[in-house]
């Protein structure tokens, strides 16, 4: 490790543009995409802002740790899917759930009722061809000016990343699963 001298002066000038809703993408093969999006949602909710989270791959009855906590604090989260695609008994049904879920998410975004809308794991229905990319791009472009949209998932389409204001790629360096350690409740649920 190389030590650094702490900065004694601000390293940037305050931007002069106007505040507006952002499109934020968390993608890549590393852990933390949903966690980062949930952190933003918690930050906004903590400031009294209206937030809605849509999870495209989770079932509506999911009771993972985030669901339990968000329920306790009154932050709405909705599962739209039927789980991992490899567990699906009917991929056309999975695709239809994604399309139906997208209509809910699209309505929430365009309504202007929310400060932030999180589209967790939306990249999967996009790259599987279950959702039309053009419709998602159009919604992101047409959303009310003050609505923030956060999208997560691996292999985010380039067109969305080009449109986005902020894109973070989570890079996998090392993962416990590769060492034979299974997923653990409270860490990966």
Secondary structure in CASP SS format (residue, H / E / C, confidence):
PFRMAT SS
TARGET T0000
AUTHOR 0000-0000-0000
METHOD secondary structure of the structure
MODEL  1
X C 1.00
X C 1.00
X C 1.00
X C 1.00
X C 1.00
X C 1.00
X C 1.00
X C 1.00
X C 1.00
X C 1.00
X C 1.00
X C 1.00
X C 1.00
X C 1.00
X C 1.00
X C 1.00
X C 1.00
X C 1.00
X C 1.00
X C 1.00
X C 1.00
X C 1.00
X E 1.00
X E 1.00
X E 1.00
X E 1.00
X E 1.00
X C 1.00
X C 1.00
X C 1.00
X C 1.00
X C 1.00
X H 1.00
X H 1.00
X H 1.00
X H 1.00
X H 1.00
X H 1.00
X H 1.00
X H 1.00
X H 1.00
X H 1.00
X H 1.00
X H 1.00
X H 1.00
X H 1.00
X C 1.00
X C 1.00
X C 1.00
X C 1.00
X E 1.00
X E 1.00
X E 1.00
X E 1.00
X E 1.00
X E 1.00
X E 1.00
X E 1.00
X E 1.00
X C 1.00
X C 1.00
X C 1.00
X C 1.00
X C 1.00
X H 1.00
X H 1.00
X H 1.00
X H 1.00
X H 1.00
X H 1.00
X H 1.00
X H 1.00
X H 1.00
X C 1.00
X C 1.00
X E 1.00
X E 1.00
X E 1.00
X E 1.00
X E 1.00
X E 1.00
X C 1.00
X C 1.00
X C 1.00
X H 1.00
X H 1.00
X H 1.00
X C 1.00
X C 1.00
X C 1.00
X H 1.00
X H 1.00
X H 1.00
X H 1.00
X H 1.00
X H 1.00
X H 1.00
X H 1.00
X H 1.00
X H 1.00
X H 1.00
X H 1.00
X H 1.00
X H 1.00
X H 1.00
X H 1.00
X H 1.00
X H 1.00
X H 1.00
X H 1.00
X H 1.00
X C 1.00
X C 1.00
X C 1.00
X C 1.00
X E 1.00
X E 1.00
X E 1.00
X E 1.00
X E 1.00
X C 1.00
X H 1.00
X H 1.00
X H 1.00
X H 1.00
X H 1.00
X H 1.00
X C 1.00
X C 1.00
X C 1.00
X C 1.00
X C 1.00
X H 1.00
X H 1.00
X H 1.00
X H 1.00
X H 1.00
X H 1.00
X H 1.00
X H 1.00
X H 1.00
X H 1.00
X C 1.00
X C 1.00
X C 1.00
X C 1.00
X C 1.00
X E 1.00
X E 1.00
X E 1.00
X E 1.00
X E 1.00
X C 1.00
X C 1.00
X C 1.00
X C 1.00
X C 1.00
X H 1.00
X H 1.00
X H 1.00
X H 1.00
X H 1.00
X H 1.00
X C 1.00
X C 1.00
X E 1.00
X E 1.00
X E 1.00
X E 1.00
X C 1.00
X C 1.00
X C 1.00
X C 1.00
X C 1.00
X C 1.00
X H 1.00
X H 1.00
X H 1.00
X H 1.00
X C 1.00
X C 1.00
X C 1.00
X C 1.00
X C 1.00
X C 1.00
X C 1.00
X C 1.00
X C 1.00
X C 1.00
END
